[in-house]
Amino acid sequence: MDMLTRYRRSFLGVGWSLLYPLAMTAIFFLVFRNSAPANDPEWWRTYIPNTLAGLAVWEFLRNSCVQGCKTFLVHEPYIRQCALPLAIYPLRVVLSNFLHAVIGLGIIALLGAAISPIGLSATVPAAMPALLIMAVFAWSLATVFAFATIYFNDVAHIVELAAQALFFLTPIVYPRQNLQGFAWLSDANPFCAFLDILRDPLIGGTLPGAERYLFCIGSTLFAFGLAFTALFRYEKRLIFRL
């Protein structure tokens, strides 16, 4: 229903989920083409699919967090009338964005196979469990931010500003080595870890180290614990804050 409502009377429909990363990749390609390695004329074959996949993952995580902030406020009439578990509302936001991400990443994987030197990698199936872990992580953050926004309305603005800053601190459109002395920022960034466990098998044809998977699982468990605590402590009291 969310998908039908969102793209009602839209010419491209769900194609918009791919148009944004395509447009942004074209812009970043034009910006960075002069700084490309001179000894690698084929650099664009890896840059384009990697940037597309990175933007698709980033948009899923960012939109889940930003839209999740106000999900209780947007659905206030339903919350007042229907005694449904509050976990459903951030889940609805995450599932809508997750569908866009899956469609986008599937098309990007095929595009990457067409232009990348390595073609369609045998490591692609390894991205499936990573997608599920990322979805749980996104739901957990959306739930935590949704409760936080009810008690402190500026959280939505803070999350949006933090996401903008985090975009430039995450190696999405540039290689990690460009961070030089600030590489520790990517090592401590869970968004970057999810980028690794999805983009490496999907586009790069490699599997990230076990420590990246463990970091993603640990971050997800921590965020899930916060979400569960928020639901347990504040679910019955939320109605009095709306």
C-alpha positions as CSV (number, residue, x, y, z in Angstrom):
1,M,0.0,0.0,0.0
2,D,2.8,2.4,0.8
3,M,4.4,1.7,-2.5
4,L,1.2,2.3,-4.4
5,T,0.5,5.6,-2.6
6,R,4.0,6.8,-2.9
7,Y,4.2,6.3,-6.7
8,R,0.6,7.1,-7.6
9,R,0.4,8.8,-11.0
10,S,4.2,8.7,-11.2
11,F,5.6,7.9,-14.7
12,L,8.7,6.1,-13.5
13,G,7.1,4.6,-10.4
14,V,9.6,2.4,-8.5
15,G,12.2,3.4,-11.0
16,W,12.9,6.5,-8.9
17,S,14.6,4.2,-6.4
18,L,17.4,3.7,-9.0
19,L,17.3,7.2,-10.6
20,Y,18.6,9.0,-7.5
21,P,21.8,6.9,-7.2
22,L,22.3,7.0,-10.9
23,A,22.1,10.8,-11.0
24,M,24.4,11.2,-8.0
25,T,26.9,8.7,-9.4
26,A,27.0,10.7,-12.6
27,I,27.6,13.9,-10.7
28,F,30.4,12.4,-8.6
29,F,31.9,10.8,-11.7
30,L,32.2,14.2,-13.3
31,V,33.6,15.7,-10.2
32,F,36.3,13.1,-9.5
33,R,37.3,12.1,-13.1
34,N,40.2,14.6,-13.1
35,S,41.6,13.1,-9.9
36,A,41.4,9.5,-11.2
37,P,44.7,7.5,-11.4
38,A,46.4,8.3,-14.6
39,N,47.8,4.8,-14.9
40,D,44.3,3.2,-14.8
41,P,42.1,4.3,-17.8
42,E,39.6,1.7,-16.8
43,W,39.0,3.0,-13.3
44,W,35.4,3.9,-14.1
45,R,34.5,0.2,-14.5
46,T,34.9,-0.2,-10.8
47,Y,34.1,3.3,-9.6
48,I,30.6,3.4,-11.1
49,P,29.2,0.1,-9.7
50,N,30.9,0.7,-6.3
51,T,29.5,4.2,-6.0
52,L,26.0,3.1,-7.1
53,A,25.9,0.3,-4.5
54,G,27.3,2.6,-1.9
55,L,24.6,5.2,-2.5
56,A,21.9,2.6,-2.5
57,V,23.0,1.2,0.9
58,W,23.5,4.7,2.3
59,E,20.0,5.9,1.2
60,F,18.4,2.9,2.8
61,L,20.1,3.5,6.2
62,R,19.7,7.3,6.0
63,N,16.0,7.3,5.0
64,S,15.1,4.7,7.6
65,C,16.6,6.8,10.3
66,V,15.3,10.2,9.1
67,Q,11.8,9.0,8.3
68,G,11.7,6.8,11.4
69,C,12.1,9.9,13.6
70,K,8.6,11.1,12.9
71,T,6.8,7.8,12.3
72,F,4.8,8.0,15.6
73,L,3.8,11.6,14.9
74,V,2.8,10.8,11.4
75,H,0.7,7.9,12.5
76,E,-0.8,9.5,15.6
77,P,-4.4,9.0,14.5
78,Y,-3.8,5.2,14.0
79,I,-2.0,5.0,17.4
80,R,-4.9,6.6,19.2
81,Q,-7.5,4.4,17.5
82,C,-5.8,1.1,17.1
83,A,-4.1,-0.9,19.8
84,L,-1.4,-2.2,17.5
85,P,2.2,-2.8,18.7
86,L,4.2,0.4,18.2
87,A,7.0,-1.6,16.6
88,I,4.9,-1.9,13.5
89,Y,5.2,1.8,12.6
90,P,9.0,2.0,12.3
91,L,8.9,-1.4,10.6
92,R,6.6,0.0,8.0
93,V,9.1,2.7,7.2
94,V,12.0,0.3,7.1
95,L,10.2,-2.2,4.9
96,S,9.3,0.5,2.3
97,N,12.9,1.6,2.1
98,F,14.2,-1.9,2.2
99,L,12.2,-2.8,-0.9
100,H,13.7,0.1,-2.8
101,A,17.2,-0.9,-1.7
102,V,16.7,-4.5,-2.8
103,I,15.4,-3.5,-6.2
104,G,18.2,-1.0,-6.6
105,L,21.0,-3.3,-5.5
106,G,19.7,-6.1,-7.7
107,I,19.8,-3.9,-10.8
108,I,23.2,-2.4,-9.7
109,A,24.6,-5.9,-9.4
110,L,23.6,-6.7,-13.0
111,L,24.9,-3.4,-14.2
112,G,28.2,-4.0,-12.3
113,A,28.4,-7.5,-13.9
114,A,28.1,-5.9,-17.3
115,I,30.8,-3.2,-16.9
116,S,33.0,-4.5,-14.1
117,P,36.2,-6.4,-15.1
118,I,35.3,-9.3,-12.8
119,G,31.7,-9.7,-14.1
120,L,29.0,-11.3,-11.9
121,S,30.8,-12.6,-8.9
122,A,30.2,-15.9,-7.2
123,T,30.2,-14.1,-3.8
124,V,26.9,-12.3,-4.6
125,P,24.8,-14.7,-2.4
126,A,26.9,-13.6,0.6
127,A,25.1,-10.3,0.4
128,M,21.8,-11.8,1.3
129,P,22.4,-12.4,5.1
130,A,24.1,-9.0,5.2
131,L,20.8,-7.4,3.8
132,L,18.8,-9.0,6.6
133,I,21.3,-7.9,9.3
134,M,21.1,-4.4,7.9
135,A,17.3,-4.4,7.9
136,V,17.2,-5.3,11.6
137,F,19.8,-2.6,12.3
138,A,17.8,0.0,10.4
139,W,14.5,-1.0,12.2
140,S,16.3,-0.7,15.6
141,L,17.6,2.8,14.9
142,A,14.3,3.9,13.4
143,T,12.5,2.7,16.6
144,V,15.0,4.4,19.0
145,F,14.8,7.7,17.0
146,A,11.0,7.5,16.9
147,F,10.7,7.3,20.7
148,A,13.5,10.0,21.2
149,T,11.6,12.4,18.9
150,I,8.5,12.2,20.9
151,Y,10.3,13.3,24.0
152,F,12.7,15.7,22.3
153,N,11.4,17.0,19.0
154,D,14.7,18.3,17.8
155,V,16.1,14.8,17.4
156,A,14.7,14.6,13.9
157,H,16.8,17.7,12.9
158,I,19.9,16.4,14.7
159,V,19.6,13.0,12.9
160,E,19.3,14.7,9.5
161,L,22.3,17.0,10.2
162,A,24.4,14.1,11.5
163,A,23.5,12.0,8.5
164,Q,24.7,14.8,6.2
165,A,28.0,14.9,8.0
166,L,28.3,11.1,8.2
167,F,27.9,10.9,4.4
168,F,31.2,12.7,3.8
169,L,33.0,10.7,6.6
170,T,31.9,7.4,5.0
171,P,33.9,6.1,2.0
172,I,30.9,5.9,-0.3
173,V,32.0,8.0,-3.3
174,Y,35.8,7.8,-2.6
175,P,38.2,5.0,-1.6
176,R,38.9,4.5,2.1
177,Q,42.6,5.4,1.7
178,N,41.6,9.0,0.9
179,L,40.8,9.4,4.6
180,Q,44.6,9.0,5.3
181,G,45.1,9.8,9.0
182,F,41.4,9.6,9.7
183,A,40.9,6.0,8.6
184,W,39.9,5.1,12.2
185,L,36.7,7.0,11.4
186,S,35.7,4.4,8.9
187,D,36.7,1.5,11.2
188,A,34.5,2.8,14.0
189,N,31.6,3.7,11.7
190,P,28.9,1.0,11.6
191,F,27.5,2.5,8.4
192,C,30.8,1.9,6.7
193,A,30.9,-1.7,8.0
194,F,27.5,-2.4,6.5
195,L,28.8,-0.9,3.3
196,D,31.7,-3.3,3.3
197,I,29.7,-6.5,3.9
198,L,27.3,-5.6,1.2
199,R,29.4,-3.9,-1.5
200,D,32.4,-6.2,-1.3
201,P,30.6,-9.5,-2.2
202,L,28.0,-7.8,-4.5
203,I,30.4,-5.7,-6.6
204,G,34.0,-6.3,-5.6
205,G,33.9,-10.1,-5.8
206,T,35.5,-10.5,-2.3
207,L,34.4,-11.3,1.2
208,P,35.2,-8.8,3.9
209,G,37.0,-10.0,7.0
210,A,35.2,-11.7,9.8
211,E,35.7,-8.7,12.0
212,R,33.5,-6.6,9.8
213,Y,30.7,-9.1,10.1
214,L,31.1,-9.3,13.9
215,F,31.1,-5.5,14.1
216,C,27.8,-5.3,12.1
217,I,26.3,-8.0,14.2
218,G,27.4,-6.4,17.5
219,S,26.1,-3.0,16.3
220,T,22.8,-4.5,15.4
221,L,22.5,-6.3,18.7
222,F,23.3,-3.1,20.6
223,A,20.8,-1.1,18.6
224,F,18.2,-3.9,18.9
225,G,18.7,-3.8,22.7
226,L,18.0,-0.1,22.8
227,A,14.9,-0.5,20.7
228,F,13.6,-3.3,22.8
229,T,14.2,-1.3,26.0
230,A,12.4,1.7,24.5
231,L,9.4,-0.4,23.6
232,F,9.3,-2.2,27.0
233,R,9.6,1.0,29.0
234,Y,7.7,3.6,27.0
235,E,5.2,1.9,24.7
236,K,2.3,2.2,27.1
237,R,3.2,5.8,28.0
238,L,3.7,7.1,24.5
239,I,0.0,7.9,24.0
240,F,0.2,10.6,26.7
241,R,3.1,12.3,24.9
242,L,1.5,12.7,21.5
